Amino acid sequence: MVNATLMNIAGNPTNVQLPGMYNKQENPRIPIIVTGNDFSTLYAPLIRDGLMDKFYWAPTREDRIGVCTDIFRTDNVPVEGIVKLVDAFLDQSIDFFGTLRARVYDDEVRKWVSGIGVDSVGKKLVNSLEGPPTFDQPPMSLDKLMEYGQMLVKE
């Protein structure tokens, strides 16, 4: 029913009739804006050419620096470091830089797990009287981010 309704909207957007709502006056067209990284997993007839206008964002170097500055704003990474990072990985997607940041935090979680032991993780996380674990903000150096960036590129 969802596919049929969406195809009805896509095929005849000026007179959309939803199940249970049948009126005689035409509905005005309104834009529906969708953002995403990969629409290839959507139902193919919905994304075929002619049913929608597609606008692609190709971020400039300055756009990338701006987004990365926001990604690392709480991590005390200097702007000069962000510029070097962006320039080193200019062909990577914006998501790549968020993944770099997450890798540093993943190290802290691995360190915590190895400190308490894998067998004790469940006891520390589920119904623990100590409350949820807390982590100090890990230091993010340009060298560490570059190292992780090279590792991600190899993956």
Summary of the structure (lengths in Angstrom):
residues: 155
radius of gyration: 23.5
end to end distance: 40.4
largest distance: 67.7
contacts: 297
relative contact order: 0.10
helix: 53%
strand: 1%
